[in-house]
Amino acid sequence: MQNNQENRLQQIFSMRSRLQRYLEVEAALALAQAELDLIPQEAANKIAEAAKVELMDIERLEADQARTGHFMMPIVSELSRVVGEPEGGFVHWGATSQNIEQNGDVLGYRAAVDILKEQMCDVLEALAQLGERSADTVMAGRTHWQQAVPITLGFKVANWSDVMMRHLERLEQLKPRLLTAMMGGAVGNFASLGSIGPAVQEGVARRLHLTPMSVPGRNIVDQFAEFLLLLGMIAASLTSMAEEVARLMATEFGEIAESLPEGDVGSSTMPQKRNAKKCMEIVTKSARIRANVPVALEAMIHSHEVDGARFAIMQSAIEQSTLLTGDLLQAMHSVLSGLEIYPEHMLRNLKLSGGLINAEAVMMTLADTLGRQIAHEIVHEAAHQVATSGFTITFYDVLSKDPHVSAHLIPEEITRLLDPASHTGLSSDIARETSARAYAASRLHRTI
C-alpha cells in the first residue's frame, strides 16, 4: 500500500496530470460562464468535451512553450485548436494564467493531502500496535541525555502517537483554507467580468468542489505557506522519532533496532555494521522539507498585486516537500511495523547506575515522614556516594547503611523501591489508552 501511495503522489505532480487539471479548470470556467450567459452553452460544452489531455498535441504544446517563453498561453491555444472555431475563441474567457494554474494546483494538493492522510493513518496504526505490544516493557526514561526515571517503551511510543494525531487534525483543519478557488482575473478585482465575476468564481468553485476565495487576490498565498509549515512540522516529528530509534539502536544501548532484510550490508569495510538505514533516510529527507519552511515565509512576500517569482517559489517548494513527506511516512511505517525490541538490553541498561534511576521513588517515600527537602538532601548525598565510587558500590548498599534511611525503611522496602518496574507511574495505562485513541483517530480520518 505504501509503495502504491508513493507512486500516486508522483503521478499527481507529473506534467501530464498537471495539464489535465488545468484543462479541468478551463472546462469549469467555461461551464460556469455559460450558466450565466456570458458565453454560448454550445461553446462551453465543446470546451468541456475537448478538455482531455489525450486530445492535446503535447509535442506542439511544448514547442510553443519553448518558443513563447510562456507556460499557460500555449495550453490555451492548444485547447482552442482542439475545440475549433468559433467556439475555441471562448476558451480562457476573462481569466488570467494564475487563475488556471493555481486552481489546478489546488486540485492536486487536495489529492495529495488525501494520500498523505492515508499514509499518516498507516503510521498511526503502526504506532498503536507498537504501543500495545510494548506497554509493559520497562526501560530507562532519559532527560538531558541522562537516565532519569523508569518508563515503558509503550509510554515513549504514546508520546509519538499523540503528536501524530494532532498532525492529522491539523491537516484536516487546513483543508477549508487550502482548498479554495481563485478566479478574479488579472489582479483579483474581476475587472474583465465586472459584477458577475463573483458568480463566475462561485460556479467554478462549485464544479471543482472548492470554496470561493472571499478576496481572490493573486498575492494571497498564506494558505500555501501554512501547508508547507505543516509539512515541516510533520517532518520534524518524524525526524525526532527516527533519531530516537537510531540512538537506541546504537551498540551502547541496543534496546531496539530496525528490521533489516536478509543479506543487508551496513558497511563496505566493517562487516559487523548494522546501520539504521531507514532512520537515516528520514533524517536526510526531512532536512530538505524543513529547509522549505523559511522558503514558504519568503514566498509570502509579494510585490504589488502579484509576484510571479514568489508564486513559482511556493509552487516548487510545495511539490518537493509533499513528495518528500510521502517518502518519510513510507519509511517510518517500515521502521515501526518491523521494529525489534530487546527487553533484556533495556534491563541491563537500567542496572548501569546501580539503582540510581529509582532515586526519586526513594526520595518521595522518605518525604512522607521527613519532608521533601530533607529527603532530597539524604538521597542526593547517597546518590553522590554511588557515583563518586565509580559505581563500585550500589545504591542499596549506601541507603541500607544510612541511619536516616534505615530508621524509616526496612531492607525489603528499599529493595522494592529500587525495582524499576515499581516506579513507571502510569506508563502502561497511558500507552494502552493512547493506542486506543490512535486506532480511533485512524478510523475517523480514513472516513473524512
Steps between C-alpha positions, in 0.01 A plus 500: 500500500779740594686460169176545309431824689850627420437435130165679523671807645751501217221469247318800650797724429580360156471752217226295335287502816560870551392572143182297548413700812553830316271378224238408761517854636454644150197273455353605836553865408322462167205311650463755780502785249245329275273451800507879541456565125846648465595258225286268282406167659612319186846654535519396866395146416763469227769642729406249772504213249839606365660548844677164498874465504491212251352738239787746532800501267762497776792539261344810344410638844851459639652653187271802536593534867867503405440747217281744696669469838151479652360196679124555484432675168600199287262285709219745427590500130515122479164461673352760265640309202342174616165673564506663158352829380297692585449332841873487569500878525319473835775301671657681799232774486581775750761291681869541566767231507523476878123448524541178306833391641425567867158334490648201320778476755246512783323201347834320512558604860160359594591163353843514665355584841267201475796271426711650779211447740481134397873463562476678835217266601724205407776643721254568781372142492858370506563722804185369667607140446850571629361686801280205593781251448743693721262650758668307785855487361704683763790716388693805615334835455763759419513879539785723381680189365509336847294224659213657695220265614369171359232505232367243257572496130126525447498833682772633270294385202191668648684833481556443129140391442358804676696735274404311183132519594524877525678519164210310346259749657707791369499358149123462506453849650720648226279374217234778512774764471710313244228372268377831359418623150652825375348642180530878533685575178818699443533656845213333685237777473284340224585787264433296186175345623357780711214445742433149378859398583429366851222282360741359242751423774227332705401290200859392442543418869179296505606291202846440642366436853701790641410804710503838320754745639347800675767722347643326191833684517790343318740599777302318770705187563496458878299178460782346296760617751293337775502173306879514469543586867283205597704267280807636678345421838410147391855452372648628826286259704595205280867598532472509878360148491762377252791646694374343822476159333851545359640606838344206682627272223861603569733231635521671839120482540385207286142538622314501168596457135372537147405173338749444219446278196698183440842577356503866605849653509575788737854587391752413229783492756335403829307176449343514847316828438121506527402853414167675552452551127131591495550740788790664319282536191236676710754736656651586161175565314341677794777760498402592144135540599584716802726711279187595306337655807694829469444475123125498566527814710714669235246409231227680694670834435349621171558824314180685415208282384705204382859383494556214259838412647357450850208298359743267319711463815196393702381263229836325476545476877157342550561238233840406640385493862186300427690230315766483771238482775353199325846340500541572872166349594574190294840457667361558850222246445767247403706578812207477741331193356821297514663646813695246704489538879766370742361508859810327637719786378259752652529318834880496470502876444264558792759335725790715380454763770486252784141593582530879469225512239253436786633781720178696460295206631715481814490877550122525473451211744732658758331837442181364656671505841805726459365765264606545141806723548665283766420187301654659190822581689531147639439327168718747309791429735450126464488529121818709506682226692399241241607716207835605650582137577490431129192286565709245691237522775127483444228742595351229721827465694518872576131537588484194725799626701370856537333536843269774368367249247503181706301675772208521259551228239569131558733320254212329319334835440822648364528204263143552384556872445810429291313268262462702174166332425359645824555861394365533146199701615212484255723411204314179416156656539596801286644269234183293471263796518699687234508196272121477527470869409741454211295215354185712533667803341619292207152359440352851517748662262463222244134599465526881476 
